[in-house]
């Protein structure tokens, strides 16, 4: 019988040590770390969204370049038609090559993505230029009849002599 007493005493000693949980400081440190990590992730997502929007605008402008060449060579016209210099909403570009429905959709798409209503267009007989604001609204993506496609930092003029090539 004394043997049973030793086992019981040992078992009682093992159960007296209890866990007390996390301290307030430990919880605050974990919450602060999670906050910093989520701020970094959100900043990265905003940058990715902006770059995605700019890529969509550039794609729409490439569509306009392709459609302009189709319009130029179509029916033996060898002309881009006539569109007076226009700047503002995409709906202002309606003459010449801009009367094509695919070109109108691409212009409207670029205008919708940048959300600013800031598109500029011009078409002469043998030249054209189109620019749309990029997401940051401090630069424009510009395309012209010479195959140029690039970012321009200058705001395209709203009136006066038209630009016939990307500046």
OpenMM code with the backbone's topology and positions (N, CA, C; nanometers):
from openmm import Vec3, app, unit

residues = "UNK UNK UNK UNK UNK UNK UNK UNK UNK UNK UNK UNK UNK UNK UNK UNK UNK UNK UNK UNK UNK UNK UNK UNK UNK UNK UNK UNK UNK UNK UNK UNK UNK UNK UNK UNK UNK UNK UNK UNK UNK UNK UNK UNK UNK UNK UNK UNK UNK UNK UNK UNK UNK UNK UNK UNK UNK UNK UNK UNK UNK UNK UNK UNK UNK UNK UNK UNK UNK UNK UNK UNK UNK UNK UNK UNK UNK UNK UNK UNK UNK UNK UNK UNK UNK UNK UNK UNK UNK UNK UNK UNK UNK UNK UNK UNK UNK UNK UNK UNK UNK UNK UNK UNK UNK UNK UNK UNK UNK UNK UNK UNK UNK UNK UNK UNK UNK UNK UNK UNK UNK UNK UNK UNK UNK UNK UNK UNK UNK UNK UNK UNK UNK UNK UNK UNK UNK UNK UNK UNK UNK UNK UNK UNK UNK UNK UNK UNK UNK UNK UNK UNK UNK UNK UNK UNK UNK UNK UNK UNK UNK UNK UNK UNK UNK UNK UNK".split()
positions = [
    Vec3(0.0771, -0.1201, 0.0000),
    Vec3(0.0000, 0.0000, 0.0000),
    Vec3(0.0822, 0.1281, 0.0000),
    Vec3(0.1939, 0.1311, 0.0658),
    Vec3(0.2740, 0.2527, 0.0586),
    Vec3(0.3152, 0.2861, -0.0851),
    Vec3(0.3244, 0.1851, -0.1698),
    Vec3(0.3604, 0.2092, -0.3102),
    Vec3(0.2560, 0.2956, -0.3801),
    Vec3(0.1296, 0.2786, -0.3572),
    Vec3(0.0217, 0.3583, -0.4148),
    Vec3(0.0272, 0.5033, -0.3691),
    Vec3(0.0670, 0.5268, -0.2510),
    Vec3(0.0767, 0.6632, -0.1998),
    Vec3(0.1812, 0.7435, -0.2758),
    Vec3(0.2897, 0.6866, -0.3111),
    Vec3(0.3959, 0.7558, -0.3843),
    Vec3(0.3456, 0.7963, -0.5235),
    Vec3(0.2738, 0.7105, -0.5902),
    Vec3(0.2220, 0.7413, -0.7235),
    Vec3(0.1220, 0.8557, -0.7158),
    Vec3(0.0346, 0.8522, -0.6201),
    Vec3(-0.0641, 0.9589, -0.6066),
    Vec3(0.0014, 1.0922, -0.5771),
    Vec3(0.1007, 1.0960, -0.4951),
    Vec3(0.1705, 1.2200, -0.4643),
    Vec3(0.2403, 1.2738, -0.5890),
    Vec3(0.2978, 1.1914, -0.6692),
    Vec3(0.3646, 1.2332, -0.7918),
    Vec3(0.2630, 1.2901, -0.8900),
    Vec3(0.1502, 1.2320, -0.9029),
    Vec3(0.0467, 1.2795, -0.9939),
    Vec3(-0.0065, 1.4149, -0.9503),
    Vec3(-0.0210, 1.4359, -0.8230),
    Vec3(-0.0684, 1.5645, -0.7734),
    Vec3(0.0318, 1.6757, -0.8014),
    Vec3(0.1539, 1.6481, -0.7921),
    Vec3(0.2581, 1.7475, -0.8165),
    Vec3(0.2588, 1.7873, -0.9643),
    Vec3(0.2336, 1.6958, -1.0544),
    Vec3(0.2358, 1.7243, -1.1975),
    Vec3(0.1222, 1.8173, -1.2389),
    Vec3(0.0127, 1.8194, -1.1716),
    Vec3(-0.1029, 1.8987, -1.2106),
    Vec3(-0.1080, 2.0360, -1.1458),
    Vec3(-0.0127, 2.0744, -1.0704),
    Vec3(-0.0168, 2.2050, -1.0042),
    Vec3(0.0355, 2.3177, -1.0909),
    Vec3(0.1037, 2.2916, -1.2038),
    Vec3(0.1606, 2.3959, -1.2915),
    Vec3(0.0588, 2.4312, -1.4000),
    Vec3(-0.0006, 2.5545, -1.3991),
    Vec3(-0.1018, 2.5975, -1.4948),
    Vec3(-0.0480, 2.7083, -1.5850),
    Vec3(-0.0926, 2.7110, -1.7138),
    Vec3(-0.0541, 2.8160, -1.8084),
    Vec3(-0.1389, 2.9405, -1.7836),
    Vec3(-0.0792, 3.0604, -1.7922),
    Vec3(-0.1512, 3.1830, -1.7619),
    Vec3(-0.1897, 3.2612, -1.8871),
    Vec3(-0.1521, 3.2234, -2.0121),
    Vec3(-0.1901, 3.2932, -2.1360),
    Vec3(-0.0898, 3.4012, -2.1739),
    Vec3(-0.1316, 3.4882, -2.2705),
    Vec3(-0.0449, 3.5953, -2.3190),
    Vec3(-0.0609, 3.7195, -2.2318),
    Vec3(0.0450, 3.7968, -2.2229),
    Vec3(0.0348, 3.9249, -2.1519),
    Vec3(-0.0189, 4.0306, -2.2480),
    Vec3(-0.0616, 4.1411, -2.1954),
    Vec3(-0.1150, 4.2507, -2.2764),
    Vec3(-0.0086, 4.3049, -2.3719),
    Vec3(0.1119, 4.3162, -2.3277),
    Vec3(0.2224, 4.3653, -2.4115),
    Vec3(0.2442, 4.2734, -2.5308),
    Vec3(0.2433, 4.1438, -2.5085),
    Vec3(0.2624, 4.0483, -2.6176),
    Vec3(0.1508, 4.0604, -2.7212),
    Vec3(0.0278, 4.0750, -2.6757),
    Vec3(-0.0840, 4.0907, -2.7685),
    Vec3(-0.0728, 4.2196, -2.8490),
    Vec3(-0.0337, 4.3297, -2.7858),
    Vec3(-0.0184, 4.4574, -2.8567),
    Vec3(0.0925, 4.4520, -2.9606),
    Vec3(0.2008, 4.3842, -2.9297),
    Vec3(0.3112, 4.3702, -3.0259),
    Vec3(0.2654, 4.2904, -3.1480),
    Vec3(0.1926, 4.1841, -3.1274),
    Vec3(0.1430, 4.1026, -3.2388),
    Vec3(0.0460, 4.1836, -3.3250),
    Vec3(-0.0432, 4.2591, -3.2626),
    Vec3(-0.1385, 4.3417, -3.3370),
    Vec3(-0.0657, 4.4491, -3.4171),
    Vec3(0.0380, 4.5099, -3.3595),
    Vec3(0.1157, 4.6122, -3.4308),
    Vec3(0.1862, 4.5519, -3.5519),
    Vec3(0.2420, 4.4346, -3.5377),
    Vec3(0.3104, 4.3683, -3.6497),
    Vec3(0.2111, 4.3371, -3.7610),
    Vec3(0.0945, 4.2871, -3.7259),
    Vec3(-0.0073, 4.2575, -3.8265),
    Vec3(-0.0508, 4.3854, -3.8979),
    Vec3(-0.0646, 4.4953, -3.8255),
    Vec3(-0.1008, 4.6238, -3.8863),
    Vec3(0.0028, 4.6724, -3.9854),
    Vec3(0.1291, 4.6626, -3.9516),
    Vec3(0.2362, 4.7060, -4.0424),
    Vec3(0.2379, 4.6191, -4.1679),
    Vec3(0.2249, 4.4895, -4.1519),
    Vec3(0.2255, 4.3999, -4.2679),
    Vec3(0.1073, 4.4268, -4.3600),
    Vec3(-0.0113, 4.4502, -4.3038),
    Vec3(-0.1260, 4.4773, -4.3905),
    Vec3(-0.1126, 4.6113, -4.4603),
    Vec3(-0.0504, 4.7109, -4.3993),
    Vec3(-0.0275, 4.8393, -4.4664),
    Vec3(0.0653, 4.8214, -4.5866),
    Vec3(0.1671, 4.7402, -4.5718),
    Vec3(0.2602, 4.7146, -4.6822),
    Vec3(0.1892, 4.6425, -4.7969),
    Vec3(0.1066, 4.5454, -4.7638),
    Vec3(0.0343, 4.4703, -4.8668),
    Vec3(-0.0632, 4.5617, -4.9408),
    Vec3(-0.1356, 4.6464, -4.8683),
    Vec3(-0.2310, 4.7374, -4.9331),
    Vec3(-0.1607, 4.8372, -5.0246),
    Vec3(-0.0457, 4.8866, -4.9840),
    Vec3(0.0298, 4.9783, -5.0695),
    Vec3(0.0734, 4.9080, -5.1983),
    Vec3(0.1141, 4.7835, -5.1874),
    Vec3(0.1549, 4.7079, -5.3060),
    Vec3(0.0363, 4.6838, -5.3983),
    Vec3(-0.0806, 4.6575, -5.3428),
    Vec3(-0.1986, 4.6349, -5.4249),
    Vec3(-0.2393, 4.7609, -5.5002),
    Vec3(-0.2279, 4.8768, -5.4370),
    Vec3(-0.2620, 5.0023, -5.5053),
    Vec3(-0.1667, 5.0293, -5.6210),
    Vec3(-0.0394, 5.0011, -5.6022),
    Vec3(0.0577, 5.0184, -5.7099),
    Vec3(0.0263, 4.9236, -5.8248),
    Vec3(-0.0061, 4.7997, -5.7931),
    Vec3(-0.0386, 4.7017, -5.8972),
    Vec3(-0.1647, 4.7430, -5.9722),
    Vec3(-0.2635, 4.7956, -5.9011),
    Vec3(-0.3874, 4.8397, -5.9661),
    Vec3(-0.3588, 4.9552, -6.0619),
    Vec3(-0.2760, 5.0494, -6.0202),
    Vec3(-0.2414, 5.1632, -6.1051),
    Vec3(-0.1672, 5.1177, -6.2310),
    Vec3(-0.0743, 5.0249, -6.2146),
    Vec3(-0.0007, 4.9736, -6.3306),
    Vec3(-0.0930, 4.8962, -6.4238),
    Vec3(-0.1881, 4.8249, -6.3682),
    Vec3(-0.2856, 4.7529, -6.4500),
    Vec3(-0.3730, 4.8480, -6.5306),
    Vec3(-0.4148, 4.9584, -6.4687),
    Vec3(-0.4941, 5.0590, -6.5397),
    Vec3(-0.4141, 5.1212, -6.6531),
    Vec3(-0.2868, 5.1527, -6.6269),
    Vec3(-0.2016, 5.2103, -6.7321),
    Vec3(-0.1835, 5.1122, -6.8476),
    Vec3(-0.1699, 4.9839, -6.8162),
    Vec3(-0.1569, 4.8831, -6.9219),
    Vec3(-0.2847, 4.8750, -7.0053),
    Vec3(-0.4000, 4.8899, -6.9419),
    Vec3(-0.5274, 4.8876, -7.0153),
    Vec3(-0.5368, 5.0080, -7.1089),
    Vec3(-0.4931, 5.1242, -7.0628),
    Vec3(-0.4946, 5.2443, -7.1469),
    Vec3(-0.4006, 5.2258, -7.2660),
    Vec3(-0.2822, 5.1744, -7.2413),
    Vec3(-0.1863, 5.1521, -7.3494),
    Vec3(-0.2406, 5.0511, -7.4498),
    Vec3(-0.3102, 4.9509, -7.4036),
    Vec3(-0.3702, 4.8528, -7.4937),
    Vec3(-0.4779, 4.9172, -7.5804),
    Vec3(-0.5619, 5.0005, -7.5198),
    Vec3(-0.6648, 5.0713, -7.5973),
    Vec3(-0.6019, 5.1624, -7.7021),
    Vec3(-0.4933, 5.2267, -7.6664),
    Vec3(-0.4266, 5.3163, -7.7613),
    Vec3(-0.3599, 5.2365, -7.8736),
    Vec3(-0.3091, 5.1173, -7.8446),
    Vec3(-0.2527, 5.0312, -7.9499),
    Vec3(-0.3629, 4.9875, -8.0460),
    Vec3(-0.4823, 4.9637, -7.9927),
    Vec3(-0.5966, 4.9300, -8.0777),
    Vec3(-0.6270, 5.0455, -8.1717),
    Vec3(-0.6199, 5.1679, -8.1201),
    Vec3(-0.6456, 5.2863, -8.2032),
    Vec3(-0.5418, 5.2951, -8.3145),
    Vec3(-0.4154, 5.2678, -8.2845),
    Vec3(-0.3115, 5.2698, -8.3886),
    Vec3(-0.3425, 5.1693, -8.4987),
    Vec3(-0.3792, 5.0502, -8.4586),
    Vec3(-0.4105, 4.9454, -8.5576),
    Vec3(-0.5303, 4.9856, -8.6421),
    Vec3(-0.6346, 5.0327, -8.5776),
    Vec3(-0.7556, 5.0732, -8.6502),
    Vec3(-0.7298, 5.1932, -8.7411),
    Vec3(-0.6394, 5.2810, -8.7001),
    Vec3(-0.6060, 5.3968, -8.7843),
    Vec3(-0.5421, 5.3511, -8.9149),
    Vec3(-0.4550, 5.2528, -8.9080),
    Vec3(-0.3905, 5.2028, -9.0292),
    Vec3(-0.4906, 5.1298, -9.1189),
    Vec3(-0.5836, 5.0589, -9.0567),
    Vec3(-0.6889, 4.9930, -9.1356),
    Vec3(-0.7757, 5.0986, -9.2041),
    Vec3(-0.8105, 5.2035, -9.1310),
    Vec3(-0.8929, 5.3113, -9.1858),
    Vec3(-0.8188, 5.3827, -9.2998),
    Vec3(-0.6881, 5.4061, -9.2801),
    Vec3(-0.6068, 5.4765, -9.3793),
    Vec3(-0.6037, 5.4004, -9.5119),
    Vec3(-0.5846, 5.2708, -9.5058),
    Vec3(-0.5732, 5.1907, -9.6275),
    Vec3(-0.7064, 5.1406, -9.6813),
    Vec3(-0.8121, 5.1579, -9.6054),
    Vec3(-0.9425, 5.1063, -9.6465),
    Vec3(-0.9985, 5.1799, -9.7667),
    Vec3(-1.0584, 5.1073, -9.8602),
    Vec3(-1.1225, 5.1631, -9.9796),
    Vec3(-1.0295, 5.2510, -10.0629),
    Vec3(-0.8990, 5.2316, -10.0491),
    Vec3(-0.8028, 5.3097, -10.1269),
    Vec3(-0.8020, 5.4582, -10.0933),
    Vec3(-0.8550, 5.4944, -9.9773),
    Vec3(-0.8663, 5.6367, -9.9410),
    Vec3(-0.7318, 5.6989, -9.9097),
    Vec3(-0.6407, 5.6245, -9.8473),
    Vec3(-0.5115, 5.6768, -9.8044),
    Vec3(-0.5257, 5.8097, -9.7311),
    Vec3(-0.6165, 5.8105, -9.6344),
    Vec3(-0.6422, 5.9304, -9.5545),
    Vec3(-0.6935, 5.8886, -9.4168),
    Vec3(-0.6580, 5.9674, -9.3156),
    Vec3(-0.7102, 5.9454, -9.1810),
    Vec3(-0.8397, 6.0233, -9.1596),
    Vec3(-0.8828, 6.0941, -9.2613),
    Vec3(-1.0026, 6.1767, -9.2472),
    Vec3(-0.9690, 6.3073, -9.1780),
    Vec3(-1.0714, 6.3744, -9.1290),
    Vec3(-1.0498, 6.5039, -9.0649),
    Vec3(-1.1175, 6.5069, -8.9291),
    Vec3(-1.0407, 6.5417, -8.8293),
    Vec3(-1.0917, 6.5640, -8.6932),
    Vec3(-1.0196, 6.6867, -8.6406),
    Vec3(-1.0938, 6.7914, -8.6149),
    Vec3(-1.0331, 6.9111, -8.5567),
    Vec3(-0.9732, 6.8756, -8.4212),
    Vec3(-0.8725, 6.9529, -8.3816),
    Vec3(-0.8078, 6.9271, -8.2531),
    Vec3(-0.9123, 6.9317, -8.1429),
    Vec3(-0.9164, 6.8274, -8.0629),
    Vec3(-1.0149, 6.8185, -7.9558),
    Vec3(-0.9494, 6.7622, -7.8312),
    Vec3(-0.9911, 6.8115, -7.7182),
    Vec3(-0.9374, 6.7636, -7.5921),
    Vec3(-1.0491, 6.7641, -7.4885),
    Vec3(-1.0529, 6.6624, -7.4073),
    Vec3(-1.1584, 6.6489, -7.3071),
    Vec3(-1.2102, 6.5070, -7.3059),
    Vec3(-1.3412, 6.4913, -7.3094),
    Vec3(-1.4011, 6.3580, -7.3084),
    Vec3(-1.3803, 6.2891, -7.4431),
    Vec3(-1.3766, 6.1572, -7.4416),
    Vec3(-1.3554, 6.0795, -7.5642),
    Vec3(-1.4675, 6.1009, -7.6646),
    Vec3(-1.5849, 6.1391, -7.6204),
    Vec3(-1.6986, 6.1579, -7.7103),
    Vec3(-1.6797, 6.2771, -7.8039),
    Vec3(-1.5809, 6.3620, -7.7759),
    Vec3(-1.5548, 6.4769, -7.8629),
    Vec3(-1.4804, 6.4367, -7.9904),
    Vec3(-1.4215, 6.3195, -7.9922),
    Vec3(-1.3475, 6.2713, -8.1087),
    Vec3(-1.4414, 6.1876, -8.1951),
    Vec3(-1.4944, 6.2468, -8.3028),
    Vec3(-1.5942, 6.1754, -8.3833),
    Vec3(-1.5676, 6.1799, -8.5329),
    Vec3(-1.4771, 6.2648, -8.5793),
    Vec3(-1.4565, 6.2794, -8.7233),
    Vec3(-1.3466, 6.1906, -8.7773),
    Vec3(-1.3484, 6.1687, -8.9083),
    Vec3(-1.2431, 6.0922, -8.9755),
    Vec3(-1.2304, 5.9525, -8.9194),
    Vec3(-1.1069, 5.9131, -8.8887),
    Vec3(-1.0810, 5.7784, -8.8379),
    Vec3(-1.1493, 5.7525, -8.7045),
    Vec3(-1.1860, 5.8576, -8.6336),
    Vec3(-1.2509, 5.8424, -8.5030),
    Vec3(-1.3995, 5.8078, -8.5149),
    Vec3(-1.4512, 5.8051, -8.6381),
    Vec3(-1.5904, 5.7641, -8.6581),
    Vec3(-1.6038, 5.6124, -8.6592),
    Vec3(-1.4921, 5.5404, -8.6697),
    Vec3(-1.4924, 5.3947, -8.6669),
    Vec3(-1.5364, 5.3469, -8.5281),
    Vec3(-1.6257, 5.2478, -8.5245),
    Vec3(-1.6816, 5.2031, -8.3963),
    Vec3(-1.5770, 5.1388, -8.3054),
    Vec3(-1.4818, 5.0656, -8.3621),
    Vec3(-1.3778, 5.0040, -8.2798),
    Vec3(-1.2910, 5.1128, -8.2168),
    Vec3(-1.2579, 5.2150, -8.2944),
    Vec3(-1.1784, 5.3267, -8.2422),
    Vec3(-1.2560, 5.4005, -8.1339),
    Vec3(-1.3848, 5.4214, -8.1551),
    Vec3(-1.4659, 5.4883, -8.0531),
    Vec3(-1.4691, 5.4084, -7.9227),
    Vec3(-1.4824, 5.2759, -7.9339),
    Vec3(-1.4831, 5.1923, -7.8129),
    Vec3(-1.3487, 5.1965, -7.7409),
    Vec3(-1.2390, 5.1954, -7.8174),
    Vec3(-1.1058, 5.2007, -7.7556),
    Vec3(-1.0843, 5.3351, -7.6856),
    Vec3(-1.1271, 5.4436, -7.7491),
    Vec3(-1.1162, 5.5759, -7.6853),
    Vec3(-1.2001, 5.5819, -7.5579),
    Vec3(-1.3226, 5.5328, -7.5667),
    Vec3(-1.4109, 5.5332, -7.4493),
    Vec3(-1.3526, 5.4453, -7.3381),
    Vec3(-1.2904, 5.3337, -7.3765),
    Vec3(-1.2284, 5.2455, -7.2775),
    Vec3(-1.1135, 5.3137, -7.2053),
    Vec3(-1.0263, 5.3805, -7.2803),
    Vec3(-0.9140, 5.4522, -7.2187),
    Vec3(-0.9651, 5.5640, -7.1288),
    Vec3(-1.0686, 5.6323, -7.1748),
    Vec3(-1.1261, 5.7417, -7.0969),
    Vec3(-1.1897, 5.6898, -6.9682),
    Vec3(-1.2540, 5.5748, -6.9752),
    Vec3(-1.3186, 5.5175, -6.8567),
    Vec3(-1.2157, 5.4691, -6.7549),
    Vec3(-1.1052, 5.4114, -6.8028),
    Vec3(-1.0042, 5.3590, -6.7117),
    Vec3(-0.9331, 5.4713, -6.6376),
    Vec3(-0.8979, 5.5781, -6.7092),
    Vec3(-0.8276, 5.6858, -6.6390),
    Vec3(-0.9224, 5.7692, -6.5537),
    Vec3(-1.0505, 5.7640, -6.5842),
    Vec3(-1.1504, 5.8292, -6.5012),
    Vec3(-1.1445, 5.9802, -6.4976),
    Vec3(-1.0722, 6.0411, -6.5914),
    Vec3(-1.0553, 6.1868, -6.5858),
    Vec3(-1.1261, 6.2590, -6.6984),
    Vec3(-1.1699, 6.1890, -6.8015),
    Vec3(-1.2279, 6.2583, -6.9170),
    Vec3(-1.1228, 6.3399, -6.9878),
    Vec3(-1.0008, 6.2875, -6.9929),
    Vec3(-0.8883, 6.3626, -7.0471),
    Vec3(-0.8250, 6.2860, -7.1636),
    Vec3(-0.8819, 6.3070, -7.2823),
    Vec3(-0.8322, 6.2457, -7.4055),
    Vec3(-0.8171, 6.3579, -7.5073),
    Vec3(-0.7097, 6.3528, -7.5850),
    Vec3(-0.6890, 6.4525, -7.6902),
    Vec3(-0.6735, 6.3804, -7.8234),
    Vec3(-0.7298, 6.4392, -7.9306),
    Vec3(-0.7213, 6.3733, -8.0607),
    Vec3(-0.7155, 6.4775, -8.1728),
    Vec3(-0.6535, 6.4346, -8.2810),
    Vec3(-0.6457, 6.5175, -8.4018),
    Vec3(-0.6246, 6.4231, -8.5196),
    Vec3(-0.6882, 6.4515, -8.6304),
    Vec3(-0.6633, 6.3758, -8.7532),
    Vec3(-0.6648, 6.4738, -8.8691),
    Vec3(-0.5571, 6.4701, -8.9457),
    Vec3(-0.5507, 6.5443, -9.0709),
    Vec3(-0.5554, 6.4416, -9.1827),
    Vec3(-0.5326, 6.4846, -9.3022),
    Vec3(-0.5396, 6.3937, -9.4155),
    Vec3(-0.4375, 6.2801, -9.4036),
    Vec3(-0.3138, 6.3139, -9.3683),
    Vec3(-0.2079, 6.2127, -9.3634),
    Vec3(-0.1430, 6.2017, -9.2257),
    Vec3(-0.2057, 6.2545, -9.1234),
    Vec3(-0.1459, 6.2485, -8.9902),
    Vec3(-0.2552, 6.2425, -8.8830),
    Vec3(-0.2187, 6.1867, -8.7707),
    Vec3(-0.3095, 6.1852, -8.6553),
    Vec3(-0.2260, 6.1779, -8.5284),
    Vec3(-0.2848, 6.2162, -8.4194),
    Vec3(-0.2242, 6.2012, -8.2873),
    Vec3(-0.3380, 6.1837, -8.1866),
    Vec3(-0.3172, 6.0931, -8.0934),
    Vec3(-0.4145, 6.0666, -7.9879),
    Vec3(-0.3370, 6.0500, -7.8573),
    Vec3(-0.3893, 6.1082, -7.7503),
    Vec3(-0.3272, 6.0930, -7.6187),
    Vec3(-0.4359, 6.0759, -7.5139),
    Vec3(-0.4065, 5.9947, -7.4133),
    Vec3(-0.4996, 5.9733, -7.3019),
    Vec3(-0.4209, 5.9807, -7.1719),
    Vec3(-0.4816, 6.0419, -7.0711),
    Vec3(-0.4167, 6.0529, -6.9406),
    Vec3(-0.3980, 5.9143, -6.8804),
    Vec3(-0.2829, 5.8937, -6.8187),
    Vec3(-0.2579, 5.7695, -6.7463),
    Vec3(-0.3148, 5.7824, -6.6050),
    Vec3(-0.3072, 5.6778, -6.5267),
    Vec3(-0.3732, 5.6747, -6.3963),
    Vec3(-0.3266, 5.7827, -6.3002),
    Vec3(-0.1999, 5.8168, -6.3017),
    Vec3(-0.1497, 5.9188, -6.2106),
    Vec3(-0.1902, 6.0597, -6.2488),
    Vec3(-0.2459, 6.0767, -6.3693),
    Vec3(-0.2906, 6.2062, -6.4209),
    Vec3(-0.1780, 6.3083, -6.4360),
    Vec3(-0.0536, 6.2656, -6.4282),
    Vec3(0.0576, 6.3573, -6.4512),
    Vec3(0.1283, 6.3246, -6.5816),
    Vec3(0.0884, 6.2178, -6.6474),
    Vec3(0.1497, 6.1777, -6.7733),
    Vec3(0.0412, 6.1286, -6.8679),
    Vec3(0.0743, 6.1283, -6.9954),
    Vec3(-0.0189, 6.0853, -7.1001),
    Vec3(0.0472, 5.9780, -7.1829),
    Vec3(-0.0323, 5.8861, -7.2359),
    Vec3(0.0170, 5.7887, -7.3331),
    Vec3(-0.0251, 5.8409, -7.4685),
    Vec3(0.0712, 5.8614, -7.5561),
    Vec3(0.0482, 5.9264, -7.6844),
    Vec3(0.0840, 5.8317, -7.7987),
    Vec3(0.0005, 5.8288, -7.9028),
    Vec3(0.0281, 5.7518, -8.0243),
    Vec3(0.0089, 5.8436, -8.1444),
    Vec3(0.0850, 5.8170, -8.2514),
    Vec3(0.0709, 5.8991, -8.3723),
    Vec3(0.0880, 5.8147, -8.4970),
    Vec3(0.0741, 5.8786, -8.6138),
    Vec3(0.0765, 5.8052, -8.7411),
    Vec3(0.2126, 5.7473, -8.7744),
    Vec3(0.3169, 5.7976, -8.7141),
    Vec3(0.4514, 5.7464, -8.7416),
    Vec3(0.4829, 5.6197, -8.6640),
    Vec3(0.3867, 5.5665, -8.5903),
    Vec3(0.4112, 5.4461, -8.5107),
    Vec3(0.4610, 5.4766, -8.3717),
    Vec3(0.4717, 5.6069, -8.3403),
    Vec3(0.5178, 5.6445, -8.2074),
    Vec3(0.4157, 5.6089, -8.1017),
    Vec3(0.4639, 5.5561, -7.9915),
    Vec3(0.3796, 5.5262, -7.8761),
    Vec3(0.4667, 5.5439, -7.7530),
    Vec3(0.4398, 5.6484, -7.6766),
    Vec3(0.5259, 5.6745, -7.5611),
    Vec3(0.4547, 5.7600, -7.4570),
    Vec3(0.5152, 5.7640, -7.3414),
    Vec3(0.4650, 5.8490, -7.2339),
    Vec3(0.5156, 5.9905, -7.2566),
    Vec3(0.4254, 6.0858, -7.2454),
    Vec3(0.4640, 6.2267, -7.2531),
    Vec3(0.4192, 6.2925, -7.1236),
    Vec3(0.5028, 6.3802, -7.0728),
    Vec3(0.4708, 6.4425, -6.9452),
    Vec3(0.3979, 6.5751, -6.9633),
    Vec3(0.4116, 6.6339, -7.0815),
    Vec3(0.3463, 6.7619, -7.1053),
    Vec3(0.1981, 6.7420, -7.1287),
    Vec3(0.1193, 6.8311, -7.0722),
    Vec3(-0.0235, 6.8276, -7.0972),
    Vec3(-0.0453, 6.8716, -7.2405),
    Vec3(-0.1195, 6.7967, -7.3171),
    Vec3(-0.1449, 6.8340, -7.4558),
    Vec3(-0.2364, 6.9560, -7.4579),
    Vec3(-0.2119, 7.0500, -7.5483),
    Vec3(-0.2900, 7.1740, -7.5463),
    Vec3(-0.4380, 7.1508, -7.5771),
    Vec3(-0.5241, 7.2284, -7.5122),
    Vec3(-0.6671, 7.2160, -7.5327),
    Vec3(-0.7118, 7.2877, -7.6600),
    Vec3(-0.6371, 7.3866, -7.7026),
    Vec3(-0.6755, 7.4591, -7.8235),
    Vec3(-0.5507, 7.5176, -7.8876),
    Vec3(-0.5666, 7.5791, -7.9988),
    Vec3(-0.4512, 7.6339, -8.0722),
    Vec3(-0.4053, 7.5364, -8.1771),
    Vec3(-0.2820, 7.5545, -8.2227),
    Vec3(-0.2261, 7.4702, -8.3279),
    Vec3(-0.2155, 7.3255, -8.2773),
    Vec3(-0.2659, 7.2293, -8.3524),
    Vec3(-0.2596, 7.0905, -8.3072),
    Vec3(-0.1176, 7.0349, -8.3116),
    Vec3(-0.0936, 6.9406, -8.2247),
    Vec3(0.0308, 6.8644, -8.2281),
    Vec3(0.0065, 6.7539, -8.3292),
    Vec3(0.0979, 6.7339, -8.4229),
    Vec3(0.0779, 6.6303, -8.5231),
    Vec3(0.1593, 6.5058, -8.4937),
    Vec3(0.2492, 6.5112, -8.3958),
    Vec3(0.3267, 6.3968, -8.3517),
    Vec3(0.3336, 6.4018, -8.1992),
    Vec3(0.3574, 6.2887, -8.1367),
    Vec3(0.3733, 6.2876, -7.9918),
    Vec3(0.4935, 6.3736, -7.9557),
    Vec3(0.4762, 6.4675, -7.8640),
    Vec3(0.5884, 6.5572, -7.8283),
    Vec3(0.7005, 6.4837, -7.7591),
] * unit.nanometer
topology = app.Topology()
chain = topology.addChain("A")
for resn in residues:
    res = topology.addResidue(resn, chain)
    for name in ("N", "CA", "C"):
        topology.addAtom(name, app.Element.getBySymbol(name[0]), res)
